[in-house]
């Protein structure tokens, strides 16, 4: 979820982090000299001796800048290896600041390196003060550009017209916000992953409102709650007489979403037989209503969501790999609430204001003990559980501030606490929590373990805020 709660804390912490610098040079004494110079200045250094190792490091780690030599083959001064490395670094990250080192007097090479994207150059042997100044200038420029992009992303998302409140102050949410700002305006299919209750539907709503389709419909379907027998009818519609209960024509969700966005939640629960039909529509943009031979064209942007590991589902033969490729042009993974605890106070405040208004309760805020209780809680149901918890607290509060007891966040029952002391709902909620934990959040597996249908378990998950 998101509000205009600022992301300044996460941003400031990131900006104050030590600069990570990648250095590539084939001469050990050069690397040692640079280490002795830069370490005391607070730089975190990764040193490699070949272009290949430099590219490998860039592929797997994040850096604030790159300092590279132009020559790597003994007795060679052409600089071709270094120039190629500059080009490849900029191809990987066009904004990455690159400073090149070249032998004294070889200005032509330095000019060519800058033409390929290097930000500056230093001649060997270098002057320490000049090298430090160049690195500082390049990295500060890079960080300034990143700050500007972050502000633009924040403004686009937090102020998207009609968008739901989206609270994202935690550092772990920063990649999510940046990715949403980047791909929201496009028509790219998006797969949103994360545990139950992390806010996947809010992400889908925000992406829709950032897109050129914002003035058209966003149609949401919980595919996990659809019985297999009605799946095709729900998605593609049917004509009168197509089956026993088809007394009238019905428009399916694809038609309703044409020109807009179709959000399919719990995508992993679609039966394999139906996956082929969904894939065909995504590939061709054409479909037929059940019982009709008339082909219709539909134009939808697909956003799907799941808490399952779809790659593991593909390996197990339960999900089509070609369908996965169609769905996740871009994948956005939402961290669980326990990994973004910085957001709990703002989320709680948002829900508190909403429910205080809904139930006309003069609730002014949270007692410190209540906030501490929430910060310690593990939140297996994530943001959805927090939402339900605050709603309950608003109803239970006896004064003008929510107290810890109002939250109902009791520790798991001890052995001394018998079932006689617990309500049926409390016992059922505990059993469902345990089943979900044992199945790593997989609803289908948890439902099998509990002897429930997927739909019945979904209703209970909603009921208990899990």
ABEGO torsion letter per residue (X at the ends): XBBABBAAAAAAAAAABBBBBBBBBABAAAAAAAAAAAAAAGBBBBBBABAAAAAAAAAABBBABBBBBABABBGBAAGAAAAAAAAAAAAABAABBBBBBBBBGBAAAAAAAAAAGBABBBBOBBBAAAAAAAAAAAAAAAAAAAAAAAAAAAAAAAABBGBBBBBBABAAAAAAAAAAAAAAABABBBBBBEBBGAGAAAAAAAAAAABAAAABBBBBBBAAABBAAAAAAAAAEBBBGABAABABBBBBAAAAABGBBBBBBGAAABBAAAAAAAAAAAAAGBBBBBGBABBBBBBBBBBBBBABBAAAAAAAGABBAAAAAAABABBBBBBBAAABAAAAAAAAAAAAAAAAAAAGBBBAEBBAAAAAAAAABAGAAEAAAAAAAAAAAAAABABABBBAAAAGBBBBBBAABBAAABBAAAAAAAAAAAAAAAAGGBAAAAAAAAGBBAAAAAAAAAAAGX
